[in-house]
Amino acid sequence: MGRLVALALLSGACLAAPVGAEHARGASAHARELAARFNKDKHKVRDKPGEHLEVFVEVRGEPAARRNAAEYSGSYESDPNYALDLRVAADGSAEGRGTEPAPGGPRRFTLRDARVSGATLTGTKVYEDDATERLEAVFLDLTVRHSPTGAGTTQFGLGVVFDPPKAAGDGLELNRLFYALERQGR
């Protein structure tokens, strides 16, 4: 009986929730899903006579939503030498230009119809040869720890998800790229 009452209350609450709140929860869940693609765990121990080698790396991405979308404006850079200059208005509209991996070296693009919603950035990348590709990214705080007991270091930036993966030369394929904020802009 108590379960039935709880179910009725829950369904009533769902019906009463404003449409905007439901959209915000969905966008937030999607931002968390994108940020989780940057998570990584590695812990290996190797013991030999007289030698103990331990490697620990933990990477965690958390969406970094800002109250004012314009706070995302700035110059972002990733390793190795890809850049993104982004200007975001308070209403969430965005424009920018950047570079990303390609087999022949960095490929340049400009953003078209770009929009920030919560911590996500979507839009269309337009390349110099007029080819286009969808952009899906999340603003996140990326924390890297090299010790199970250490606090690690956290860096704010933009995590871009490539689907399909990008060929970066030397047979390397990337399915994500983190652009760290280098300089805040307005």
Buried (B, 14 or more C-beta within 10 A) or exposed (E): EEEEEEEEEEEEEEEEEEEEEEEBEEBBEBBBEBBBBBEEEEEEEEEEEEEEEEEBBBBBBBBBBBEEBBBBBBBBBBEEEBBBBBBBBEEBBBBBBBBBBBEEEBBBBBBEEBBBBBBBBBBBBBBEEEEEBEBBBBBBBBBBBEEEEEEBEBEBBBBBBBEEEBBBEEEEEBEBBBBBBBEEBE
